[in-house]
Amino acid sequence: MKRVIVEYAKLTKDILDMLIDKYPDGYDYSDVISFKNAKGDTVKAVEVKTEDTVYLVKISDRLENAMEEYAEDEEFFDDNDDFDANDLEDED
């Protein structure tokens, strides 16, 4: 299964939809996964899956705010210039 690490600024609408579906009331400490990246830094993320891909979405205050805003108003995503759907980082 392909593993993709996604930062807040690189979220796609589909990934944000999966996050909202999986964590409708926000994520909890027990939902957080910690791992070391290729540089040896500890990364904290929440996980969402499709049939062939595991997305590890890095946690930040901006992620929590985006999830709340998007859950209330789906047009938030279209109006937000911080997102770049064409720039995802792959991790094997």
Summary of the structure (lengths in Angstrom):
residues: 92
radius of gyration: 12.7
end to end distance: 8.8
largest distance: 37.1
contacts: 223
relative contact order: 0.31
helix: 36%
strand: 28%
